[in-house]
């Protein structure tokens, strides 16, 4: 099809201008200011007057739970939520069942996504203490990165062997993405609180158990290794003021060590545990207001490079248990862009910066082929947003399989009206086209 989006306020590469976008099949054919000379050639015309148009969000950290954990989420349901939220591409984590620690398990995920994913997809391979030879077989053109749980136990994916870590950082064929929390520190803190409170540990103790010190010990180790071996390192979901000293301001193109923050660490602080309890229990933990402010300042000052979600759904009955039995993680991918736009409405960040951190920077960091920008000859992954219309989150419009959200009851100040994936209109004013599937991401490395 030939599609014209006209009268659009286009946000791209730090600029905002009125114009049109023409789409021929999967590809952006033209982007220009003003009006298209001949509208008669188009099969569909969308008048975006009064709306903004941005590239599709690339979320570089999600957990869609398939295979093996599909009672709480699956690729189909979570990508349905993603496209409703303006997320057109994702990179999914390896702690599924079986864990994605072999090339065969990695291929299995790609095969599932080819049949079920409504958004464009890619999958990390996970490191363990004994699978370095398998990691070195990874194709950097089709796999976003190697995920390393540095010091944070996730099944047998805790990587704490010094030789293995050095081998990964020295020989990795692609980017190394790390979850940084020091397990020894966390266990010592947890034992202290169990001795003091028994089964009555409170959610607000979470940032004291999974503490700033635990994060810093681990993230500083990752930065040390990456510096030693000149590795491409991306530190995921940073949560503390202290960790900001490890990173540099500047353009992402010039960095070999990059930083990420997730929406929930920008939105919530430790005071919110009293209201939301274990619903906002994440690893790393939501911490204190000083941490939240430092993260936001680092984001707008280009010390933090990427905004992601760490979308990690659990059923509510897995969350609403005693602290030590409560699962960590929560669903976010449907509401991440709307949450960031609320910060824009509140005067804390520009739309241009939101687009940079959620669309441009992930594409640049991972060398994603022809995505993340509104450019001629790029794939038409495009989102139309009405910043003058509200979205109230409720049980009727939550699309996650787990059917809850930490934002439930909140009214966002913007509304996503259209989402295109590869030139296909997959979401339009609440209606979803489930007939067209996304494509595997390719990486120019």
ROVOPA-683627 format. One line per field, with one value per residue (C-alpha): residue number from 1; residue in one letter; y, z, x. Coordinates in nm, 3 decimals. Example, Ala and Ser with C-alpha at 12.3 -4.5 7.8 and 13.67 -1.06 7.14 Angstrom:
2
num 1 / 2
residu A / S
c2 -0.450 / -0.106
c3 0.780 / 0.714
c1 1.230 / 1.367
This chain:
445
num 1 / 2 / 3 / 4 / 5 / 6 / 7 / 8 / 9 / 10 / 11 / 12 / 13 / 14 / 15 / 16 / 17 / 18 / 19 / 20 / 21 / 22 / 23 / 24 / 25 / 26 / 27 / 28 / 29 / 30 / 31 / 32 / 33 / 34 / 35 / 36 / 37 / 38 / 39 / 40 / 41 / 42 / 43 / 44 / 45 / 46 / 47 / 48 / 49 / 50 / 51 / 52 / 53 / 54 / 55 / 56 / 57 / 58 / 59 / 60 / 61 / 62 / 63 / 64 / 65 / 66 / 67 / 68 / 69 / 70 / 71 / 72 / 73 / 74 / 75 / 76 / 77 / 78 / 79 / 80 / 81 / 82 / 83 / 84 / 85 / 86 / 87 / 88 / 89 / 90 / 91 / 92 / 93 / 94 / 95 / 96 / 97 / 98 / 99 / 100 / 101 / 102 / 103 / 104 / 105 / 106 / 107 / 108 / 109 / 110 / 111 / 112 / 113 / 114 / 115 / 116 / 117 / 118 / 119 / 120 / 121 / 122 / 123 / 124 / 125 / 126 / 127 / 128 / 129 / 130 / 131 / 132 / 133 / 134 / 135 / 136 / 137 / 138 / 139 / 140 / 141 / 142 / 143 / 144 / 145 / 146 / 147 / 148 / 149 / 150 / 151 / 152 / 153 / 154 / 155 / 156 / 157 / 158 / 159 / 160 / 161 / 162 / 163 / 164 / 165 / 166 / 167 / 168 / 169 / 170 / 171 / 172 / 173 / 174 / 175 / 176 / 177 / 178 / 179 / 180 / 181 / 182 / 183 / 184 / 185 / 186 / 187 / 188 / 189 / 190 / 191 / 192 / 193 / 194 / 195 / 196 / 197 / 198 / 199 / 200 / 201 / 202 / 203 / 204 / 205 / 206 / 207 / 208 / 209 / 210 / 211 / 212 / 213 / 214 / 215 / 216 / 217 / 218 / 219 / 220 / 221 / 222 / 223 / 224 / 225 / 226 / 227 / 228 / 229 / 230 / 231 / 232 / 233 / 234 / 235 / 236 / 237 / 238 / 239 / 240 / 241 / 242 / 243 / 244 / 245 / 246 / 247 / 248 / 249 / 250 / 251 / 252 / 253 / 254 / 255 / 256 / 257 / 258 / 259 / 260 / 261 / 262 / 263 / 264 / 265 / 266 / 267 / 268 / 269 / 270 / 271 / 272 / 273 / 274 / 275 / 276 / 277 / 278 / 279 / 280 / 281 / 282 / 283 / 284 / 285 / 286 / 287 / 288 / 289 / 290 / 291 / 292 / 293 / 294 / 295 / 296 / 297 / 298 / 299 / 300 / 301 / 302 / 303 / 304 / 305 / 306 / 307 / 308 / 309 / 310 / 311 / 312 / 313 / 314 / 315 / 316 / 317 / 318 / 319 / 320 / 321 / 322 / 323 / 324 / 325 / 326 / 327 / 328 / 329 / 330 / 331 / 332 / 333 / 334 / 335 / 336 / 337 / 338 / 339 / 340 / 341 / 342 / 343 / 344 / 345 / 346 / 347 / 348 / 349 / 350 / 351 / 352 / 353 / 354 / 355 / 356 / 357 / 358 / 359 / 360 / 361 / 362 / 363 / 364 / 365 / 366 / 367 / 368 / 369 / 370 / 371 / 372 / 373 / 374 / 375 / 376 / 377 / 378 / 379 / 380 / 381 / 382 / 383 / 384 / 385 / 386 / 387 / 388 / 389 / 390 / 391 / 392 / 393 / 394 / 395 / 396 / 397 / 398 / 399 / 400 / 401 / 402 / 403 / 404 / 405 / 406 / 407 / 408 / 409 / 410 / 411 / 412 / 413 / 414 / 415 / 416 / 417 / 418 / 419 / 420 / 421 / 422 / 423 / 424 / 425 / 426 / 427 / 428 / 429 / 430 / 431 / 432 / 433 / 434 / 435 / 436 / 437 / 438 / 439 / 440 / 441 / 442 / 443 / 444 / 445
residu X / X / X / X / X / X / X / X / X / X / X / X / X / X / X / X / X / X / X / X / X / X / X / X / X / X / X / X / X / X / X / X / X / X / X / X / X / X / X / X / X / X / X / X / X / X / X / X / X / X / X / X / X / X / X / X / X / X / X / X / X / X / X / X / X / X / X / X / X / X / X / X / X / X / X / X / X / X / X / X / X / X / X / X / X / X / X / X / X / X / X / X / X / X / X / X / X / X / X / X / X / X / X / X / X / X / X / X / X / X / X / X / X / X / X / X / X / X / X / X / X / X / X / X / X / X / X / X / X / X / X / X / X / X / X / X / X / X / X / X / X / X / X / X / X / X / X / X / X / X / X / X / X / X / X / X / X / X / X / X / X / X / X / X / X / X / X / X / X / X / X / X / X / X / X / X / X / X / X / X / X / X / X / X / X / X / X / X / X / X / X / X / X / X / X / X / X / X / X / X / X / X / X / X / X / X / X / X / X / X / X / X / X / X / X / X / X / X / X / X / X / X / X / X / X / X / X / X / X / X / X / X / X / X / X / X / X / X / X / X / X / X / X / X / X / X / X / X / X / X / X / X / X / X / X / X / X / X / X / X / X / X / X / X / X / X / X / X / X / X / X / X / X / X / X / X / X / X / X / X / X / X / X / X / X / X / X / X / X / X / X / X / X / X / X / X / X / X / X / X / X / X / X / X / X / X / X / X / X / X / X / X / X / X / X / X / X / X / X / X / X / X / X / X / X / X / X / X / X / X / X / X / X / X / X / X / X / X / X / X / X / X / X / X / X / X / X / X / X / X / X / X / X / X / X / X / X / X / X / X / X / X / X / X / X / X / X / X / X / X / X / X / X / X / X / X / X / X / X / X / X / X / X / X / X / X / X / X / X / X / X / X / X / X / X / X / X / X / X / X / X / X / X / X / X / X / X / X / X / X / X / X / X / X / X / X / X / X / X / X / X / X / X / X / X / X / X / X / X / X / X / X / X / X / X / X / X / X / X / X / X / X / X / X / X
c2 0.000 / 0.365 / 0.564 / 0.938 / 1.092 / 1.463 / 1.777 / 1.607 / 1.765 / 1.541 / 1.491 / 1.353 / 1.403 / 1.693 / 1.885 / 1.948 / 2.053 / 2.042 / 1.814 / 1.479 / 1.123 / 0.899 / 0.523 / 0.281 / -0.072 / -0.127 / 0.174 / 0.549 / 0.689 / 1.056 / 1.297 / 1.668 / 1.989 / 2.129 / 1.917 / 1.633 / 1.754 / 1.470 / 1.297 / 1.095 / 0.827 / 0.706 / 0.415 / 0.563 / 0.915 / 0.995 / 1.355 / 1.405 / 1.768 / 1.860 / 1.545 / 1.461 / 1.186 / 1.005 / 0.696 / 0.370 / 0.306 / 0.044 / -0.118 / -0.289 / -0.471 / -0.678 / -1.015 / -1.168 / -1.502 / -1.738 / -2.023 / -2.189 / -1.913 / -1.839 / -1.848 / -1.486 / -1.355 / -1.463 / -1.303 / -1.252 / -1.081 / -0.862 / -0.746 / -0.661 / -0.438 / -0.303 / -0.178 / -0.020 / 0.169 / 0.278 / 0.018 / -0.124 / -0.320 / -0.504 / -0.699 / -0.980 / -1.127 / -1.486 / -1.589 / -1.796 / -2.171 / -2.316 / -2.031 / -1.888 / -1.995 / -2.201 / -2.122 / -2.381 / -2.214 / -1.878 / -2.012 / -2.151 / -1.804 / -1.654 / -1.930 / -1.855 / -1.481 / -1.529 / -1.688 / -1.473 / -1.135 / -0.828 / -0.609 / -0.641 / -0.871 / -0.984 / -1.194 / -1.183 / -1.492 / -1.536 / -1.600 / -1.859 / -1.959 / -2.240 / -2.146 / -1.914 / -2.138 / -2.114 / -1.736 / -1.705 / -1.865 / -1.573 / -1.394 / -1.019 / -0.935 / -1.108 / -1.101 / -0.773 / -0.875 / -1.108 / -1.066 / -1.106 / -1.120 / -0.985 / -1.076 / -1.108 / -1.462 / -1.568 / -1.945 / -2.066 / -1.745 / -1.576 / -1.515 / -1.471 / -1.668 / -1.421 / -1.614 / -1.645 / -1.275 / -1.184 / -1.422 / -1.268 / -0.910 / -0.995 / -1.212 / -1.118 / -1.087 / -0.824 / -0.585 / -0.704 / -0.596 / -0.632 / -0.656 / -0.522 / -0.608 / -0.775 / -1.098 / -1.124 / -0.779 / -0.852 / -1.182 / -1.022 / -0.742 / -0.990 / -1.203 / -0.891 / -0.805 / -1.164 / -1.177 / -0.852 / -0.892 / -1.260 / -1.292 / -0.933 / -0.759 / -0.464 / -0.360 / -0.035 / -0.238 / -0.348 / -0.055 / -0.119 / -0.490 / -0.448 / -0.143 / 0.130 / -0.024 / -0.361 / -0.188 / 0.016 / -0.277 / -0.471 / -0.191 / -0.056 / -0.408 / -0.420 / -0.081 / -0.191 / -0.504 / -0.318 / -0.058 / -0.324 / -0.518 / -0.229 / -0.398 / -0.261 / -0.246 / -0.138 / -0.125 / -0.189 / -0.035 / 0.190 / 0.296 / 0.498 / 0.839 / 0.680 / 0.485 / 0.805 / 0.869 / 0.569 / 0.718 / 1.007 / 1.276 / 1.297 / 1.158 / 0.792 / 0.749 / 0.828 / 0.593 / 0.233 / 0.221 / 0.328 / 0.360 / 0.293 / 0.393 / 0.237 / 0.423 / 0.297 / 0.430 / 0.773 / 0.757 / 0.603 / 0.655 / 0.479 / 0.672 / 0.496 / 0.153 / 0.256 / 0.303 / 0.032 / -0.227 / -0.520 / -0.396 / -0.175 / -0.436 / -0.453 / -0.567 / -0.336 / -0.174 / 0.160 / 0.373 / 0.722 / 1.063 / 1.175 / 0.876 / 0.948 / 1.312 / 1.212 / 0.964 / 1.223 / 1.481 / 1.227 / 1.142 / 1.497 / 1.575 / 1.277 / 1.073 / 0.816 / 0.716 / 0.496 / 0.471 / 0.119 / -0.071 / -0.400 / -0.513 / -0.820 / -0.930 / -1.156 / -1.251 / -1.044 / -1.352 / -1.390 / -1.030 / -0.989 / -1.229 / -1.180 / -0.995 / -1.299 / -1.485 / -1.193 / -1.188 / -0.888 / -0.715 / -0.557 / -0.487 / -0.155 / -0.182 / -0.054 / 0.265 / 0.359 / 0.622 / 0.770 / 0.792 / 0.974 / 1.211 / 1.297 / 1.419 / 1.637 / 1.779 / 1.855 / 2.049 / 1.804 / 1.684 / 1.776 / 1.551 / 1.566 / 1.419 / 1.148 / 1.046 / 1.052 / 0.827 / 0.581 / 0.563 / 0.709 / 0.600 / 0.231 / 0.216 / 0.380 / 0.182 / -0.155 / -0.054 / -0.149 / -0.156 / 0.120 / 0.175 / 0.428 / 0.734 / 0.889 / 0.887 / 0.813 / 0.445 / 0.343 / 0.097 / 0.276 / 0.216 / 0.521 / 0.636 / 0.911 / 1.073 / 1.315 / 1.514 / 1.692 / 1.379 / 1.170 / 0.797 / 0.649 / 0.308 / 0.059 / -0.314 / -0.287 / -0.147 / -0.324 / -0.568 / -0.754 / -1.118 / -1.060 / -0.797 / -0.540 / -0.234 / -0.020 / 0.273 / 0.143 / 0.435 / 0.693 / 0.929 / 1.005 / 1.337 / 1.192 / 0.923 / 0.702 / 0.693 / 0.503 / 0.264 / 0.145 / -0.153 / -0.197 / 0.028 / -0.170 / 0.009 / -0.235 / -0.011 / 0.254 / 0.414 / 0.098 / -0.145 / -0.393 / -0.568 / -0.907 / -1.048 / -0.898 / -1.004 / -0.813 / -0.881 / -0.991 / -0.697 / -0.684 / -0.523 / -0.352 / -0.483
c3 0.000 / -0.043 / 0.269 / 0.332 / 0.679 / 0.630 / 0.845 / 1.094 / 1.358 / 1.292 / 1.573 / 1.448 / 1.518 / 1.755 / 1.520 / 1.508 / 1.184 / 1.007 / 0.709 / 0.562 / 0.550 / 0.254 / 0.296 / 0.005 / 0.132 / 0.422 / 0.362 / 0.420 / 0.067 / 0.157 / 0.450 / 0.387 / 0.518 / 0.375 / 0.173 / -0.075 / -0.431 / -0.538 / -0.287 / -0.555 / -0.569 / -0.213 / -0.100 / 0.249 / 0.383 / 0.754 / 0.857 / 1.163 / 1.218 / 1.585 / 1.654 / 1.676 / 1.477 / 1.614 / 1.524 / 1.679 / 2.022 / 2.043 / 2.387 / 2.447 / 2.766 / 2.797 / 2.944 / 2.740 / 2.929 / 2.632 / 2.628 / 2.958 / 3.159 / 2.943 / 3.230 / 3.297 / 2.950 / 2.595 / 2.286 / 2.127 / 2.424 / 2.517 / 2.162 / 2.135 / 2.439 / 2.295 / 1.967 / 2.154 / 2.348 / 2.047 / 2.093 / 1.748 / 1.820 / 2.123 / 2.253 / 2.485 / 2.777 / 2.822 / 3.158 / 3.012 / 3.056 / 2.916 / 2.958 / 2.637 / 2.695 / 2.379 / 2.010 / 1.978 / 2.250 / 2.080 / 1.746 / 1.912 / 2.031 / 1.685 / 1.541 / 1.794 / 1.729 / 1.353 / 1.408 / 1.694 / 1.731 / 1.625 / 1.672 / 1.537 / 1.753 / 1.868 / 2.156 / 2.377 / 2.453 / 2.825 / 2.991 / 3.258 / 3.431 / 3.182 / 2.838 / 2.701 / 2.398 / 2.313 / 2.350 / 2.103 / 1.833 / 1.852 / 1.525 / 1.593 / 1.290 / 1.427 / 1.807 / 2.000 / 2.277 / 2.549 / 2.875 / 3.190 / 3.536 / 3.721 / 4.081 / 4.074 / 4.093 / 3.827 / 3.818 / 3.716 / 3.522 / 3.801 / 3.651 / 3.931 / 3.806 / 3.745 / 3.453 / 3.283 / 3.324 / 3.181 / 2.890 / 2.811 / 2.823 / 2.626 / 2.353 / 2.319 / 1.949 / 2.026 / 2.296 / 2.658 / 2.854 / 3.232 / 3.526 / 3.808 / 4.171 / 4.407 / 4.535 / 4.846 / 4.965 / 4.898 / 5.087 / 5.386 / 5.390 / 5.355 / 5.642 / 5.860 / 5.786 / 5.828 / 6.168 / 6.264 / 6.109 / 6.026 / 5.775 / 5.834 / 5.608 / 5.445 / 5.079 / 5.184 / 5.307 / 4.949 / 4.857 / 5.177 / 5.103 / 4.732 / 4.819 / 4.637 / 4.756 / 4.602 / 4.270 / 4.279 / 4.366 / 4.066 / 3.810 / 3.893 / 3.834 / 3.492 / 3.398 / 3.520 / 3.302 / 2.997 / 3.035 / 3.075 / 2.765 / 2.557 / 2.548 / 2.425 / 2.755 / 2.819 / 3.185 / 3.218 / 3.453 / 3.665 / 3.985 / 4.204 / 4.228 / 4.324 / 3.998 / 3.793 / 3.876 / 3.658 / 3.331 / 3.104 / 2.943 / 2.566 / 2.238 / 2.230 / 1.906 / 2.092 / 2.388 / 2.435 / 2.782 / 2.792 / 3.052 / 3.069 / 3.298 / 3.314 / 3.334 / 3.681 / 3.831 / 3.692 / 3.799 / 4.149 / 4.462 / 4.797 / 4.943 / 4.693 / 4.855 / 5.119 / 4.845 / 4.593 / 4.807 / 4.614 / 4.293 / 4.252 / 4.369 / 4.097 / 4.082 / 4.099 / 4.350 / 4.321 / 4.555 / 4.704 / 4.576 / 4.558 / 4.333 / 4.113 / 4.071 / 3.990 / 3.728 / 3.562 / 3.558 / 3.409 / 3.142 / 3.020 / 3.042 / 2.823 / 3.091 / 3.062 / 2.700 / 2.678 / 2.837 / 2.848 / 3.052 / 3.185 / 3.120 / 3.346 / 3.408 / 3.691 / 3.799 / 4.086 / 4.307 / 4.248 / 4.353 / 4.650 / 4.885 / 5.185 / 5.086 / 5.057 / 4.844 / 4.624 / 4.263 / 4.144 / 3.819 / 3.659 / 3.324 / 3.153 / 2.776 / 2.698 / 2.899 / 2.881 / 2.608 / 2.770 / 3.104 / 2.946 / 2.773 / 3.112 / 3.208 / 2.896 / 2.998 / 3.341 / 3.183 / 3.286 / 2.942 / 2.578 / 2.326 / 2.118 / 2.409 / 2.467 / 2.102 / 2.127 / 2.433 / 2.333 / 1.955 / 1.816 / 2.087 / 2.101 / 1.721 / 1.728 / 2.024 / 1.875 / 1.512 / 1.426 / 1.050 / 0.915 / 1.226 / 1.505 / 1.281 / 1.040 / 0.730 / 0.361 / 0.284 / 0.651 / 0.766 / 0.838 / 1.215 / 1.309 / 1.596 / 1.593 / 1.929 / 2.040 / 2.319 / 2.384 / 2.458 / 2.775 / 2.842 / 3.168 / 3.252 / 3.368 / 3.366 / 3.040 / 2.834 / 2.987 / 2.722 / 2.922 / 2.984 / 3.358 / 3.337 / 3.580 / 3.569 / 3.832 / 3.646 / 3.688 / 3.772 / 3.643 / 3.364 / 3.120 / 2.942 / 2.593 / 2.373 / 2.112 / 1.808 / 1.541 / 1.527 / 1.207 / 1.200 / 0.872 / 0.699 / 0.824 / 1.032 / 1.322 / 1.579 / 1.516 / 1.792 / 2.000 / 1.708 / 1.645 / 1.319 / 1.430 / 1.080 / 1.011 / 1.203 / 1.279 / 1.140 / 1.306 / 1.374 / 1.184 / 1.324 / 1.107 / 1.272
c1 0.000 / 0.088 / 0.005 / 0.029 / 0.050 / -0.014 / -0.032 / 0.200 / 0.421 / 0.721 / 0.975 / 1.306 / 1.679 / 1.625 / 1.397 / 1.024 / 0.857 / 0.521 / 0.510 / 0.419 / 0.549 / 0.482 / 0.504 / 0.538 / 0.479 / 0.726 / 0.948 / 0.941 / 0.944 / 0.968 / 0.970 / 0.930 / 0.783 / 0.461 / 0.217 / 0.260 / 0.212 / -0.018 / -0.246 / -0.426 / -0.154 / -0.218 / -0.434 / -0.480 / -0.440 / -0.417 / -0.464 / -0.240 / -0.333 / -0.286 / -0.082 / 0.285 / 0.453 / 0.759 / 0.965 / 0.854 / 1.005 / 1.281 / 1.272 / 1.605 / 1.501 / 1.185 / 1.088 / 0.805 / 0.828 / 0.802 / 0.885 / 0.806 / 0.639 / 0.339 / 0.090 / 0.196 / 0.293 / 0.369 / 0.512 / 0.169 / 0.004 / 0.298 / 0.364 / -0.005 / 0.041 / 0.367 / 0.223 / -0.070 / 0.198 / 0.401 / 0.677 / 0.751 / 1.072 / 1.206 / 1.504 / 1.403 / 1.595 / 1.717 / 1.571 / 1.288 / 1.238 / 1.454 / 1.697 / 1.837 / 2.196 / 2.252 / 2.228 / 1.949 / 1.741 / 1.803 / 1.681 / 1.369 / 1.273 / 1.318 / 1.097 / 0.822 / 0.841 / 0.818 / 0.476 / 0.345 / 0.517 / 0.320 / 0.631 / 0.984 / 1.193 / 1.533 / 1.664 / 1.972 / 2.173 / 2.244 / 2.577 / 2.648 / 2.969 / 3.022 / 2.885 / 3.154 / 3.213 / 2.843 / 2.845 / 3.131 / 2.915 / 2.672 / 2.604 / 2.640 / 2.426 / 2.118 / 2.163 / 2.153 / 2.390 / 2.507 / 2.316 / 2.525 / 2.368 / 2.672 / 2.626 / 2.248 / 2.120 / 1.869 / 1.852 / 2.197 / 2.260 / 2.456 / 2.799 / 3.049 / 3.349 / 3.632 / 3.782 / 3.445 / 3.372 / 3.710 / 3.654 / 3.316 / 3.442 / 3.756 / 3.605 / 3.236 / 3.144 / 2.880 / 2.765 / 2.763 / 2.453 / 2.470 / 2.233 / 2.450 / 2.372 / 2.617 / 2.464 / 2.684 / 2.581 / 2.214 / 2.224 / 2.392 / 2.133 / 1.847 / 1.974 / 1.992 / 1.629 / 1.508 / 1.676 / 1.509 / 1.162 / 1.119 / 0.834 / 0.727 / 0.978 / 0.801 / 0.812 / 0.979 / 1.276 / 1.343 / 1.577 / 1.771 / 1.812 / 1.886 / 2.085 / 2.273 / 2.597 / 2.503 / 2.442 / 2.761 / 2.989 / 2.864 / 2.832 / 3.179 / 3.316 / 3.147 / 3.291 / 3.635 / 3.627 / 3.497 / 3.770 / 4.038 / 3.934 / 3.795 / 3.455 / 3.124 / 2.928 / 2.570 / 2.467 / 2.096 / 1.835 / 2.056 / 1.884 / 2.121 / 2.282 / 2.613 / 2.641 / 2.625 / 2.991 / 3.082 / 2.954 / 3.041 / 2.831 / 2.838 / 2.713 / 2.627 / 2.821 / 3.142 / 3.089 / 3.196 / 3.034 / 2.670 / 2.398 / 2.026 / 1.741 / 1.397 / 1.069 / 0.981 / 1.305 / 1.216 / 0.850 / 0.848 / 1.054 / 1.081 / 0.787 / 0.560 / 0.608 / 0.352 / 0.092 / 0.181 / 0.361 / 0.504 / 0.344 / 0.652 / 0.901 / 1.165 / 1.526 / 1.714 / 1.485 / 1.310 / 1.517 / 1.503 / 1.402 / 1.764 / 1.836 / 1.537 / 1.643 / 2.000 / 1.881 / 1.660 / 1.938 / 2.178 / 1.922 / 1.865 / 2.239 / 2.338 / 2.511 / 2.232 / 2.179 / 1.868 / 1.523 / 1.374 / 1.115 / 1.254 / 0.894 / 0.871 / 0.512 / 0.399 / 0.051 / -0.078 / -0.095 / 0.279 / 0.335 / 0.104 / 0.278 / 0.502 / 0.818 / 1.046 / 0.791 / 0.692 / 0.813 / 1.013 / 0.919 / 0.617 / 0.451 / 0.531 / 0.564 / 0.211 / 0.258 / 0.627 / 0.593 / 0.283 / 0.467 / 0.760 / 0.519 / 0.372 / 0.719 / 0.708 / 0.370 / 0.516 / 0.804 / 1.079 / 1.192 / 1.139 / 0.968 / 1.284 / 1.483 / 1.224 / 1.253 / 1.631 / 1.643 / 1.367 / 1.407 / 1.731 / 1.976 / 1.877 / 1.903 / 2.245 / 2.379 / 2.288 / 2.348 / 1.991 / 1.942 / 1.714 / 1.503 / 1.470 / 1.448 / 1.199 / 1.416 / 1.375 / 1.446 / 1.409 / 1.142 / 0.817 / 0.798 / 0.595 / 0.373 / 0.110 / 0.030 / -0.239 / -0.078 / -0.408 / -0.612 / -0.598 / -0.558 / -0.687 / -0.541 / -0.803 / -0.868 / -1.065 / -0.779 / -0.477 / -0.352 / -0.087 / -0.169 / -0.121 / -0.404 / -0.265 / -0.044 / 0.131 / -0.030 / -0.385 / -0.613 / -0.367 / -0.472 / -0.192 / -0.207 / -0.148 / -0.302 / -0.143 / -0.371 / -0.176 / 0.119 / 0.285 / 0.521 / 0.708 / 0.457 / 0.160 / -0.102 / -0.119 / -0.289 / -0.553 / -0.758 / -0.785 / -0.820 / -0.537 / -0.452 / -0.320 / -0.277 / 0.064 / 0.373 / 0.691 / 1.035 / 1.360 / 1.589 / 1.915 / 2.231 / 2.492 / 2.807
